[in-house]
Amino acid sequence: MKEVDDMSTPDAHPVLACVRSVRAALVDVADLDPTFMPTRDKAAALLAIGEALAAANALQARLLASAHELALDAGTRDVAAWLASTAHADHGSLRRTMELGRRLEAAPIVSAAFAEGRIDAQKADIILRTLEELPEETPRSLRDQAEAELVRRAPDFSPKALARLARHLEAVVDPDGADAAEGRALLREERSAWDKTSLRITPRFDGTARINGVIPEEAAHRLRTYLEAYTQPRKLEGEVVRTDQRMGRAFCDLVERIDPAGLPRHGGDTTTVMITVPLDDLRAELGTAAIGGLDSEGRLSAAEARRLACTADIIPAVLGSRSQILDLGRTQRLFSPAQRKALRTRFTTCQVEGCDVPSTWCDAHHEDPWSSGGRTDLRNALLVCGHHHRRLHDSRYSSTRSVDQVIVRLRR
């Protein structure tokens, strides 16, 4: 990475030179205390910072969308994965920025406003999503008019107000047909609710995880009804608990009481929760266990593991136990469910360097090919996602093993 970080490159591309000069200018004022700035200058600086951040985000999105050759050279799933690994950044947020950059290519007016800092990433996303949801039969002239109108109004609206305006987009560009337009907008909204549905669970590294999601209104109403059923009989024993706390605790109760028998068993074992705990810790009053695998960020006490073992459908992978035959040698071609579970206790993600695909989505791969005499046992097993599994079978790529990680690179 030295050539990337070297500030003295004389023939740098204008984009790179600009980025370097902006960073250098910010470093120059880093030691200045803004406390005693005139109030008017503080206000102007805060507004200018917002515009500068938006312009920088737009440039990052465009770069990510156009730098696919970096992923090709490194053998990563995409350039967001390469940057996350190289800069030790969050892959999910970089992937969203990359996708935003790709979507901007179809909306030049939005792209220009974003690049100039007149709108930020959130407003750009709102406008793009609105344009993408227009019916296919919408005339190009009407779409262009809608894009221009939303961009023109966006600086004067909050994201929430802009989203509300976008919801009635056809009424904005065609006031005479406002009533019919609202009916069509509601119908499209109902039909697209399932496509918009998403859920993201992000660890906060403090024993909790944050859940962010978008679900159809009828599903949200049903979930709220279920949670309220759990909150009503709860005895708080004098504890002051906010409504959101009650709902959160009710959600945990609901999850623990879902009957595993009704869950899909695709692959035979991927719906099983694995808890790994040393035998001595399991027996002791104090100790720790891992949810998912030895290298998992999810930790809990041995006492909590014992409690879950009584109330949930989990498999406690007790280290030191020999209750399952995991080394099947040459007796079969494919890795068994027991072997895949053993791999999942060791690795929570794809073993390829920089890849964060969950282990439950991964394949068991023979490092020494079975067709060449490789054995179907754990010493010869790699846990890799579908993307990297294909890379490992692609002669254009080479792979090297580094302890528990695999490094995949394009052959030169």
VMD Tcl script that draws the C-alpha trace (Angstrom):
set ca {
  {0.00 0.00 0.00}
  {3.04 2.31 0.06}
  {2.38 3.59 -3.43}
  {-1.20 4.47 -2.43}
  {-0.20 6.33 0.72}
  {2.85 8.10 -0.71}
  {1.98 11.83 -0.71}
  {4.92 12.76 -2.92}
  {3.85 11.11 -6.19}
  {4.44 13.88 -8.77}
  {2.13 12.63 -11.52}
  {-0.94 11.80 -9.44}
  {-4.36 11.85 -11.11}
  {-6.25 15.11 -10.40}
  {-8.80 13.22 -8.28}
  {-6.06 11.73 -6.10}
  {-4.26 15.09 -5.90}
  {-7.50 16.77 -4.79}
  {-8.17 14.18 -2.09}
  {-4.64 14.52 -0.77}
  {-4.82 18.32 -0.69}
  {-8.15 18.26 1.17}
  {-6.75 15.86 3.77}
  {-3.60 17.98 4.13}
  {-5.69 21.13 4.62}
  {-7.74 19.43 7.35}
  {-4.58 18.24 9.08}
  {-3.24 21.82 9.00}
  {-6.18 23.09 11.08}
  {-6.48 20.03 13.34}
  {-4.67 21.78 16.21}
  {-6.77 24.95 16.02}
  {-9.42 25.32 18.74}
  {-12.78 26.31 17.19}
  {-14.19 27.39 20.57}
  {-13.39 31.06 20.02}
  {-14.48 31.28 16.39}
  {-17.03 34.03 15.72}
  {-20.55 32.62 15.86}
  {-21.20 33.56 12.25}
  {-18.06 31.68 11.15}
  {-19.07 28.61 13.17}
  {-22.44 28.54 11.44}
  {-20.86 28.94 8.01}
  {-18.23 26.29 8.76}
  {-20.81 23.74 9.93}
  {-22.86 24.22 6.77}
  {-19.74 24.02 4.59}
  {-18.60 20.84 6.34}
  {-21.91 19.20 5.53}
  {-21.52 20.10 1.87}
  {-17.88 18.94 1.82}
  {-18.77 15.62 3.45}
  {-21.54 15.07 0.91}
  {-19.17 15.82 -1.98}
  {-16.55 13.47 -0.50}
  {-19.15 10.72 -0.05}
  {-20.23 11.17 -3.66}
  {-16.64 10.83 -4.86}
  {-16.12 7.72 -2.73}
  {-19.31 6.17 -4.15}
  {-18.23 6.86 -7.73}
  {-14.74 5.48 -7.08}
  {-16.09 2.30 -5.50}
  {-18.47 1.81 -8.40}
  {-15.64 2.13 -10.95}
  {-12.81 0.23 -9.22}
  {-13.86 -3.36 -9.93}
  {-10.33 -4.17 -11.16}
  {-9.10 -3.95 -7.55}
  {-11.43 -6.81 -6.61}
  {-10.34 -8.77 -9.68}
  {-6.66 -8.45 -8.78}
  {-7.18 -9.30 -5.11}
  {-9.70 -12.10 -5.72}
  {-12.25 -10.49 -3.39}
  {-16.01 -10.57 -3.85}
  {-16.09 -6.87 -4.75}
  {-14.09 -3.69 -4.25}
  {-15.96 -2.97 -1.02}
  {-14.59 -6.21 0.42}
  {-11.07 -5.25 -0.70}
  {-11.29 -1.81 0.91}
  {-12.83 -3.17 4.11}
  {-9.97 -5.66 4.45}
  {-7.25 -3.18 3.52}
  {-8.50 -0.24 5.59}
  {-10.01 -2.38 8.39}
  {-13.37 -0.71 7.76}
  {-16.97 -1.93 7.85}
  {-17.77 -4.00 4.77}
  {-21.53 -3.47 4.98}
  {-21.39 0.33 4.88}
  {-18.81 0.29 2.08}
  {-20.95 -2.11 0.05}
  {-23.95 0.22 0.42}
  {-21.81 3.15 -0.72}
  {-20.59 1.13 -3.71}
  {-24.17 0.25 -4.68}
  {-25.14 3.91 -4.35}
  {-22.35 4.80 -6.76}
  {-23.66 2.30 -9.31}
  {-27.22 3.59 -8.99}
  {-26.04 7.17 -9.56}
  {-24.99 6.26 -13.10}
  {-28.66 6.19 -14.15}
  {-29.48 9.58 -12.59}
  {-27.12 12.33 -13.81}
  {-29.00 15.17 -12.14}
  {-28.90 13.46 -8.75}
  {-25.25 12.55 -9.29}
  {-24.30 16.15 -10.08}
  {-26.15 17.56 -7.05}
  {-24.52 14.94 -4.80}
  {-21.06 15.61 -6.21}
  {-21.48 19.35 -5.61}
  {-22.61 18.78 -2.02}
  {-26.09 20.20 -2.58}
  {-27.66 16.95 -1.34}
  {-26.22 14.26 0.94}
  {-26.17 10.46 0.59}
  {-29.47 10.00 2.43}
  {-31.35 12.40 0.18}
  {-29.68 10.96 -2.91}
  {-30.87 7.51 -1.87}
  {-34.43 8.73 -1.33}
  {-34.58 10.30 -4.79}
  {-32.96 7.31 -6.50}
  {-35.29 4.87 -4.78}
  {-38.29 6.93 -5.85}
  {-37.14 7.00 -9.48}
  {-36.37 3.27 -9.45}
  {-39.88 2.48 -8.24}
  {-41.61 4.35 -11.05}
  {-43.62 2.04 -13.34}
  {-41.71 0.83 -16.39}
  {-44.22 2.52 -18.67}
  {-43.43 5.96 -17.20}
  {-42.34 8.26 -20.08}
  {-38.67 9.24 -20.00}
  {-39.60 12.90 -20.10}
  {-41.76 12.52 -16.97}
  {-38.99 10.64 -15.17}
  {-36.45 13.35 -16.01}
  {-38.90 16.01 -14.86}
  {-39.43 14.17 -11.58}
  {-35.68 13.80 -11.01}
  {-35.07 17.50 -11.64}
  {-37.97 18.57 -9.42}
  {-36.93 16.39 -6.47}
  {-33.31 17.55 -6.72}
  {-34.46 21.18 -6.88}
  {-36.57 20.84 -3.75}
  {-34.29 18.51 -1.76}
  {-32.02 21.20 -0.18}
  {-35.08 22.81 1.43}
  {-36.54 19.58 2.85}
  {-35.49 17.25 5.65}
  {-34.98 13.62 4.60}
  {-38.32 12.70 6.19}
  {-40.16 15.51 4.40}
  {-38.42 14.68 1.12}
  {-39.50 11.05 1.43}
  {-43.07 12.18 2.03}
  {-42.89 14.42 -1.03}
  {-41.43 11.59 -3.11}
  {-44.25 9.29 -2.07}
  {-46.61 11.55 -4.04}
  {-44.20 12.07 -6.90}
  {-46.74 11.87 -9.68}
  {-48.82 14.54 -7.96}
  {-45.71 16.75 -7.79}
  {-45.09 16.62 -11.53}
  {-48.79 16.44 -12.52}
  {-50.91 18.43 -10.01}
  {-54.07 18.04 -12.12}
  {-54.04 14.27 -11.60}
  {-53.23 14.37 -7.89}
  {-56.08 12.15 -6.66}
  {-55.48 9.37 -9.15}
  {-51.73 9.70 -8.63}
  {-52.06 9.14 -4.88}
  {-54.12 6.00 -5.48}
  {-51.50 4.64 -7.86}
  {-48.74 5.54 -5.40}
  {-50.43 3.65 -2.58}
  {-50.97 0.62 -4.81}
  {-47.30 0.61 -5.85}
  {-46.29 1.01 -2.22}
  {-48.29 -2.03 -1.18}
  {-46.97 -4.13 -4.05}
  {-43.34 -3.19 -3.41}
  {-43.41 -3.62 0.39}
  {-42.01 -7.15 0.20}
  {-39.17 -6.04 -2.09}
  {-38.21 -3.34 0.41}
  {-38.20 -5.74 3.35}
  {-34.79 -6.10 5.00}
  {-33.27 -6.83 8.38}
  {-29.75 -6.14 9.62}
  {-28.29 -7.40 12.91}
  {-25.07 -5.61 13.89}
  {-23.01 -6.45 16.99}
  {-22.18 -3.46 19.18}
  {-19.32 -5.27 20.94}
  {-20.76 -4.56 24.40}
  {-22.86 -7.69 24.85}
  {-25.70 -6.33 22.71}
  {-26.60 -6.16 19.03}
  {-28.51 -3.54 17.08}
  {-31.40 -4.63 14.86}
  {-32.39 -2.37 11.97}
  {-35.06 -3.40 9.55}
  {-37.86 -2.49 7.18}
  {-40.93 -4.75 7.00}
  {-44.46 -4.38 5.57}
  {-46.90 -2.55 7.82}
  {-49.16 -5.57 8.29}
  {-46.20 -7.68 9.45}
  {-45.13 -4.89 11.82}
  {-48.64 -4.76 13.26}
  {-48.61 -8.52 13.82}
  {-45.19 -8.40 15.50}
  {-46.31 -5.55 17.75}
  {-49.37 -7.58 18.75}
  {-47.22 -10.58 19.64}
  {-44.77 -8.49 21.66}
  {-47.53 -6.72 23.54}
  {-48.89 -10.15 24.49}
  {-45.54 -10.86 26.16}
  {-45.31 -7.48 27.88}
  {-48.77 -7.51 29.48}
  {-48.31 -10.31 32.03}
  {-44.73 -9.37 32.89}
  {-44.19 -8.51 36.56}
  {-41.63 -5.73 36.81}
  {-41.11 -6.12 40.58}
  {-40.71 -2.42 41.16}
  {-38.25 -1.95 38.27}
  {-38.80 1.15 36.15}
  {-38.81 -0.10 32.57}
  {-39.45 2.06 29.52}
  {-41.90 0.92 26.87}
  {-39.08 0.29 24.38}
  {-37.27 -1.81 27.00}
  {-40.37 -3.91 27.58}
  {-40.77 -4.45 23.85}
  {-37.10 -5.41 23.49}
  {-37.28 -7.93 26.32}
  {-40.52 -9.33 24.93}
  {-38.78 -9.80 21.58}
  {-36.06 -11.86 23.30}
  {-38.73 -13.98 24.99}
  {-40.49 -14.51 21.67}
  {-37.28 -15.62 19.94}
  {-36.42 -18.10 22.70}
  {-39.86 -19.67 22.54}
  {-40.09 -20.23 18.79}
  {-40.53 -23.96 18.20}
  {-37.49 -25.15 16.19}
  {-39.60 -27.98 14.79}
  {-41.35 -25.42 12.64}
  {-38.16 -23.94 11.19}
  {-36.78 -24.98 7.77}
  {-33.98 -27.54 7.92}
  {-32.27 -26.63 4.66}
  {-28.93 -28.34 4.38}
  {-29.77 -30.48 7.39}
  {-27.99 -28.38 10.00}
  {-27.91 -24.66 9.17}
  {-30.79 -23.74 11.51}
  {-29.00 -25.26 14.50}
  {-27.49 -22.84 17.03}
  {-23.99 -23.91 18.02}
  {-22.59 -23.02 21.45}
  {-18.94 -23.90 22.01}
  {-17.76 -24.23 25.59}
  {-14.77 -25.96 27.24}
  {-15.85 -28.90 29.38}
  {-14.21 -27.48 32.51}
  {-16.00 -24.14 32.02}
  {-19.34 -25.86 31.51}
  {-18.92 -27.65 34.82}
  {-17.67 -24.60 36.70}
  {-19.78 -21.82 38.21}
  {-17.77 -19.26 36.24}
  {-16.68 -19.60 32.62}
  {-17.37 -18.45 29.09}
  {-18.87 -19.90 25.93}
  {-19.00 -18.79 22.30}
  {-22.12 -18.61 20.15}
  {-21.27 -20.01 16.73}
  {-17.57 -20.82 17.04}
  {-14.31 -20.32 18.90}
  {-13.50 -17.09 17.04}
  {-17.03 -15.68 17.36}
  {-17.61 -12.18 18.70}
  {-20.72 -13.50 20.45}
  {-19.81 -14.48 24.01}
  {-21.92 -15.56 26.97}
  {-21.34 -17.03 30.38}
  {-21.28 -20.78 30.95}
  {-24.28 -20.30 33.23}
  {-26.25 -18.70 30.38}
  {-25.18 -21.57 28.12}
  {-26.60 -24.04 30.62}
  {-29.85 -22.06 30.77}
  {-30.20 -21.99 27.00}
  {-29.52 -25.70 26.86}
  {-32.66 -26.20 28.91}
  {-34.92 -23.86 26.92}
  {-33.68 -23.77 23.33}
  {-32.85 -26.20 20.54}
  {-29.08 -25.81 20.64}
  {-26.14 -28.14 20.27}
  {-23.47 -27.57 22.94}
  {-20.16 -28.33 21.23}
  {-18.22 -29.33 24.34}
  {-14.52 -29.25 23.60}
  {-12.86 -32.52 24.52}
  {-15.93 -34.61 23.77}
  {-15.58 -37.53 21.33}
  {-19.28 -38.17 20.91}
  {-19.19 -37.79 17.12}
  {-16.95 -39.32 14.47}
  {-15.65 -36.31 12.55}
  {-12.79 -37.90 10.57}
  {-14.48 -39.96 7.84}
  {-11.35 -40.30 5.70}
  {-12.12 -41.70 2.27}
  {-15.41 -43.32 3.21}
  {-17.50 -40.63 1.48}
  {-17.15 -37.85 -1.08}
  {-19.02 -35.04 0.73}
  {-18.44 -33.62 4.17}
  {-21.05 -34.76 6.68}
  {-23.36 -32.47 8.68}
  {-21.29 -33.31 11.76}
  {-18.11 -32.17 10.04}
  {-19.73 -28.95 8.84}
  {-20.89 -28.28 12.40}
  {-17.36 -28.85 13.64}
  {-16.05 -26.33 11.10}
  {-18.67 -23.82 12.22}
  {-17.50 -24.12 15.82}
  {-14.05 -23.01 14.65}
  {-14.94 -20.35 12.07}
  {-17.82 -17.89 12.01}
  {-17.07 -16.58 8.51}
  {-15.52 -17.68 5.23}
  {-11.86 -18.52 5.80}
  {-10.63 -16.39 2.88}
  {-8.80 -13.31 4.09}
  {-11.05 -10.25 4.29}
  {-14.34 -12.11 3.63}
  {-17.15 -11.72 6.18}
  {-19.77 -14.06 4.67}
  {-21.30 -16.01 7.62}
  {-20.19 -19.61 8.04}
  {-23.80 -20.84 7.76}
  {-23.74 -19.69 4.12}
  {-20.42 -21.39 3.35}
  {-19.38 -24.64 1.66}
  {-16.93 -27.22 2.95}
  {-14.09 -27.42 0.40}
  {-11.38 -30.07 0.02}
  {-8.07 -28.18 0.19}
  {-6.37 -31.25 -1.32}
  {-8.91 -32.24 -4.02}
  {-10.85 -35.42 -3.35}
  {-10.42 -36.36 -7.01}
  {-6.64 -36.36 -6.45}
  {-6.76 -38.50 -3.35}
  {-7.62 -35.84 -0.78}
  {-9.40 -37.11 2.30}
  {-12.83 -36.04 3.50}
  {-11.68 -35.06 6.97}
  {-11.32 -31.86 8.94}
  {-7.59 -31.55 8.34}
  {-8.34 -31.20 4.64}
  {-11.41 -28.96 4.99}
  {-11.81 -25.25 4.27}
  {-14.99 -23.30 5.02}
  {-15.52 -20.90 2.10}
  {-18.39 -18.88 0.63}
  {-19.77 -19.65 -2.82}
  {-17.85 -16.78 -4.43}
  {-14.49 -17.89 -3.08}
  {-15.30 -21.57 -3.63}
  {-15.54 -20.76 -7.31}
  {-12.27 -18.81 -7.10}
  {-10.51 -21.80 -5.53}
  {-11.57 -23.92 -8.51}
  {-10.59 -21.21 -11.03}
  {-7.15 -21.82 -12.55}
  {-6.65 -18.06 -12.96}
  {-6.33 -17.74 -9.19}
  {-3.80 -19.10 -6.75}
  {-4.34 -19.74 -3.05}
  {-2.02 -20.01 -0.06}
  {-2.84 -21.17 3.45}
  {-1.84 -18.92 6.35}
  {-2.71 -20.59 9.67}
  {-6.54 -20.56 9.63}
  {-6.92 -18.13 6.71}
  {-6.65 -18.55 2.97}
  {-5.21 -15.86 0.71}
  {-6.59 -15.84 -2.86}
  {-4.88 -13.81 -5.56}
  {-5.10 -13.42 -9.34}
  {-2.14 -15.14 -11.00}
  {0.30 -12.75 -12.71}
}
mol new
graphics top color blue
foreach p $ca { graphics top sphere $p radius 0.5 }
foreach p [lrange $ca 0 end-1] q [lrange $ca 1 end] { graphics top cylinder $p $q radius 0.2 }
display resetview
